[in-house]
Every structure is written in C-alpha cells, then in structure tokens.
Amino acid sequence: MNIALIAHNEKKPIIINFALAYKHVLEKHNLFATGTTGQMISDETGLSIHKFQSGPLGGDQQIGAMIANNEMGMVIFFRDPLTAQPHEPDVSALIRLCDVHQIPLATNISSAEIFIHGLNRGDMDWRKVLKERRDKEV
C-alpha cells in the first residue's frame, strides 16, 4: 500500500517516534512524505521514503494529486491544530480529497496507531479490491 507521512513542524518528533515504533509495519509498504518530514523520518529510521517538496512549497498538493489519481492508500498527517499554518488552504484541500476519495486519514497518533494495527492485521486489504475496481473504470 502507498502511505503518505506528513507532519507539521511541532509534530515532527512524534511522527519520527511513530515511524520508529512501527518500522516493522511501514517497511512493508511504499512510503511517501513531504520533504522535510520524509528526510527526518528516513534519517532516523533508515526507511526508504519518496520525498516530495516540503508542505508549504507544494508537497501537500503533490500527495493530493496521488490521492486524486487513486494512487494513495492511506494518509498519516500529524497536524498541529494550535498553530496557524501559512499553507492552511493546501491542508484543507488534502483533507477534503481524503474524504472525497475514501482514503483513511489519521491526524493524530491515536488514530494512526489504530490504522497501523489494522493494516498489519490485513483489515485494509479491501482497499486493494476497491483500487483495482476503480482502475478498471478509468
């Protein structure tokens, strides 16, 4: 499964620790991230991650394009709801795309852990069938 990893600056230490804790699950999947977050996770964990631009420079939109093209299976986005973000419209658009395209979106560590455990158990395998069906329609 293609999984996007994104974190606002204040949440980067949490997503790094999350990736360390669940490296055994994440390493079985294709990982994508916004630039700075991806580099930090890769440096700390050794995970192979395709890195897009940083969020404010268009990384959120690049991940959004993958969602819109049925190329992303899950998004883990540790947001900081207490700090104004200069690229908030991009963040809102990304969240909207996840809702429109039925992409599981975790915005905090609690929901991300539920998703990761489900992914590890095979609970997300139905997404493969859905993706294959959508790909045939296009």
N, C-alpha and C positions, 0 to 999 in steps of 0.2 A: 504494500500500500504506500502511496505517496502521502507523506505527512509534512505539514508546514510547522515550523517552530518560530515564534515571534515573541518578543518581549520589549516592553517599554524600559527605558534606562533603569528605573528604580526596581524593576522586577528581573533584571538580567541575572543577579546572583541566584534567584530562586529557580529560574529555568535551567541554569547550569547544574544546580544540585539535583533537579528533577531528572535531567539527562544522565547524570552520573548514576543515580539510583535505578533508573530504568534502561540503562545502556543495553542490557541483555535483551530487551524487547525492541528498542529502537534500532539496533544494528541489523535487524532482520528486514528493515523497510527502507524505502527511498526517502531520504530526508532533504528538506528544502528549508531555507531560512532567509530572513532579511540579513543584510551584510554583516553588521557588527555583531548581532546576536549569533549568527552562524559561525563567525570566526571565533568568538569566545567559547561557544559550546565545543567546537571542533578542537580548539587548543587544549581545553580541559579534559575532554573525554576521548579524543582520538577518533570520534565518529566521522564518517565521510558525509559531508553535507554540501549540497549545491547551494551556493550563496548568491542571492540577488543583490540589488542595490540596498542601501540602508532604507528603513521605512520612510523617512522624510524625503528621500531622493527618488522614491518610486517603487521600492521593494514591496510595499503592501499591494500596490497596483499590479505588479508582476505576479504575485501569488494570486491575486484576484482574477487575473487572466487565466491562470491554470484552473481555477475553480469554474469559471465561466465556460471553459473548454472541456469540462468533465475529466480533468487530469489530476485532481487533488482529492484525496480520500478523507482527510482529517486535518483540522487546524487546531494547534495549541498556541494560544495567544494570551500570554500573561500581561494583562492591561493594568495600568495604574489609573484607577478611576478618580484619584485625588489630585492629580496634576494635569493641568491643561496641556494638550499636545498640539503643536503647530500644524500637524497634518491630520487633525481630527476628522475632516471630511473623508480622507482616504480610509481611516479606521472604520468609520461608519459604513462606507461602501463595502469594505471587506466583510463586515458582519452581515450586512444585507445580502451579499452574494451567497454566503454560507446558508442563510435562511432560504433563499430562493432555490438553491440547488441541493438542499437537504444534506449539507456537509456537516458532520459533527464538529462543533466548535467549543473548545474548553477555554474559558477566560480566566481561570484561576487554578491553583494547584489541586484543589479538592476535586473539581470536575475532570481535570487532566488525569488524575490517578484512577478515577473510575473508568475513563476511556481506555487507558493503557492496560488495566487489568482485563477489561472486556476484549480488547484487541488481542491480548496474549491468550485468552481462552477461546478465541475464534468467534466471539459474538459479533464481530464486524464483517464476517465473511459474506453476509448478504449484500454488502456494498459492491462486491465483485460482480455478482449477478446483475445488479442494477446498472453498473457501469457497462457491462457487456451489452445489455439491452439498449441502453442509450446510444452506445457506439454504433449499433446496427441501424438505429433510426436515423442517424446523421448521414 
